[in-house]
Amino acid sequence: VAAMGAEVRGFRAGDRVMARCAGAFSEYALVDEREAIAVPEGLSWEEAASLPLTFLVVHDMLVLQGRLQAGEWLLVTGVSSGVGVASLQLAKAMGAKVIGTSGSRAKLERLQREGLDVAIETRRGDFAQRALEATGGKGVDLVVNTVGGTVFEETIRALAFEGRHATVGYVDDTLDARIDLQALHTRRLTLFGVSNKLRTPEQRASGVPAFVRDVMPHVAAGRIRPLIDRTFPLDQLPAARAYMESNAHVGKIVLVQP
């Protein structure tokens, strides 16, 4: 914390904090006090920078809306993305089992060291049968779909009775998908989206206390450590963006002020 408004009560100048905010690709940023989270001892600045935005979204998906429980199965499409890796890490810390899809065998092998239970090497919608086999025919309890419409129908096929489905992205640029209404109806499925684009500041901040309660103890204890693929100096932002768009990374890319 470099400076504070007169009404800030929860922090002091010099405190180490992390937060979601606008204009984060800069030396300084203005942060809403309600969004600020104390950085635990032992967490590096790079790890702290990669944690709030991604893990707050994942907490929303897995806990607040997804109601994931210990022993349940989670399926993550595009598991090597930042959100995918964070979903894997939080789910494992919660005691759940995780199936992940990726087109890269090397990325899947890397994530097995993070606890990935079942790795499915594919970029297509052809994984439901393997997910059913892995769960003994039951299906998965929660889906995190980071890919989009090209795999949507397959994720529905993979869901168990009373399964939940989170849509968090569409990197395939496919915004249309067919919904199996019979499956939705008879299996009592829940479909929900995860986005902060239309939420008010009050709505965005409302989930932070629960996040601090549910997730930060895992971070403080070292059970969750953000997976950083690579760091770039701040003045190499174009190179960092090009690396991200190359889809070569596993986890997060962090900008560092020299």
N, C-alpha and C positions, 0 to 999 in steps of 0.2 A: 504494500500500500504506500503510494507516494504522497497522496493528499486525500482529504475527506471533506464531505459536506458537513454543515453544522449539525445536522440531525442524525448523523451516523452514530450508532451506539455500540454495535457489535464488534467493531474492529478498531485497531490503532495503527498509526503510521509505522511502517516497518514490518507489519504482519505479512506472512506469506499466504497468498490467496490464489484461488483459481475460479474461473467463472465462464459462463456463456456471455458474449457481448458482441455488439456491432463494432466493426473496425479493428478486429483483432490482429490483422496483418500490419502491425505498427509497433513503435517503441512504447507507447502509452495508449490506454483505452479507458473509457468511462464505463463503470460497472454499477448496476443496480445493487444496493446492499443485500437485497433479498436473494440475489443470484450468487453472491460471493460465498465460497466454501473454504474453510481453513485447510491448508496443505499439511498433511501429516508429516511427522519427522521421518526421514529416510526416503521420502519420495522426491526425486529430482525435479528440477524445473521442467525438463523436457517431458517427463512422465505426467506431471501436473497439467502441462499445456494440452496433452492429448486426452485427458480424462473427461472433463465436464460435459462438453457437447455430446460426445458419443455415448457415454455411459448414462447420462440423463435420459436420452432417447431409449436406450436399451432397458433401463429401469421402468420406464413407462410401458414398454412392450411386454416385458417378462413379468413384472410384478403388478403394477397398477391396473393394467387392462388384461394382461395375459394370464394372471393368476397361476403362474407356474409353481408347482410343488416339488419337493424332494421326491425322487424316484420316478417322476414323469419324464416323457420323451419330448425333446425339442428338435425340430428340423429347421436348419438355416440354409437357405439357398444363397450362393455366393458367400460362403463362410469366410473367405480370406479377406473380405473388405474390412474397413475399420469397424463398422457396425456389426458385421458378422463375427469378427474376432471378439469384440466386446460381449456380444450375445453368448458366445461359447464360454468365455471366462466367467461371466456372472452366473450363467446356468450351472456350471460345474461347482462354483462356490456355494450355490444353493442346494446342491445335491441332486441335480437333474442329470439325465443322460442326453447326449447330443449327437445328432446326425448332421453332417455338413456336405454340401455339394460344391464342387469347383471344377473348372476345366483343366486345372494344373495338378498333376500328381505330386510335384515337388512342394507346392503350397499345402496340400493335404497332409503330406508327411511331416511338414513343419508344425502343423496345427495338432497333430497327434501328440506332440510333446506338450501341448497346452491342455490335453485331456479329451480331445475329440474321440468319441467312442466308435463312430461308424463314418468312414470316409467314402463318398461316392464321386468318382471322377466323371463329370459330365457338365456340359453347358446347356443341355436340352431338357425338355420336359419328359424324361424317361426314367424317373427315379422312384416313383410311388411303390412299385412292386418290391424294390429292395428295401424301402423304408418299412413296408408291411412285414417283410420277412425278418428284419432286424428287431421288430417289436412283437414278434410272435403272432402276427396277424391282427393285432389290435389297432395299429395305426399310431400316429404321433399325437400328443396332447396339444402342442402348440407349434405353429409354423411362423417363422420370421422370413418373409419374402423380400429380399433386397434386390431381386432381379427385375421383376415386372410381369407384364401380361403373357410373355411367352411360356412361363412355367406355372401360371396361376391355376389352370385346370388340374395339373398334376399335383400341386400342393393340396388341392381339395381332395383328390383321390387318396392322398396319404394320411388324411386326418382321421382320428378315432372318434367314437361317439362322444359328443359334447366337446369336440376339439375347438380350438380357437386359432384364428388366422390373422396375423398382423401384416399389413402392407406398409413398408417403410421406404420403398424406392422403386424406380423403374429405369435402371441403367440400360435396359434393352430398348428404351424409347417406345415400348409397346404399351399403350394406355387402354387398350380394349381387351377384354377376355370374356369367355363364356362362363356363366355360373350354372352349375348343376343344381337346380332348385330342389330336386328330389333329395339329393344328398344334404343340402342345407336344411331341409325340412325334417327328414327322418332321423338324421344323425344329430339334430339340435346343435348345429354349428354356430359359432360366433365369428363374424368378420368385422375387423376394425382397422382403421388407418391410424398412423402415427406421424404427426406433423405439427410444427409450431407456427407455421406461416400465418394462420388466421387467428391465433390466440392473442389475447390481450397480455400486457406485461404481468398483470395480476394472475392470469391463468397460467402463464409460463412459470412464474415464481411459486405457484401453489404446490408443485411437486418436489421442490427442493428439500424441505424438511424431511419428507419421507425418504428421499434419496440419501440424505445424510444419515438417517437412522438405519436404512437397509443395506446400503452399499459401502459407506465409508469405513465401518468396522472391518470389512474384508480387506480394504485397501490398507488401512493402518496396520493390520496384522500380517500383511504381505501375501495374503491368499489371492489377491488380484493385483497384478502389475501390468499396466498398459504395455502392449506389444508395439514397440517402435521399430519400424523397418529402416528408416533413414532420416537424418537431419540435414537441413540446408541453411546456410546463412540467409538472413532476411533479404539481403540485396540480390539473392538468387531465386527470388519468388517465381519468375518465369520457368526456370529449370525445375523447380519443385513441382509446379503445375504440370509440366510436360512429363515428368516422371510419374505423377499420379495418373495421368491420362494414358500412359503406356500400359497400365494394369500389371506392372511387374511387382508391385509391393504386396506385403502381407502385414496387415495392421495399419499403423498410423505413420504419416509423414509430418515432421515437425520443423517449423522455422525457428532459427536461433538468432538472437541479436548478438553479434560479435562483441 
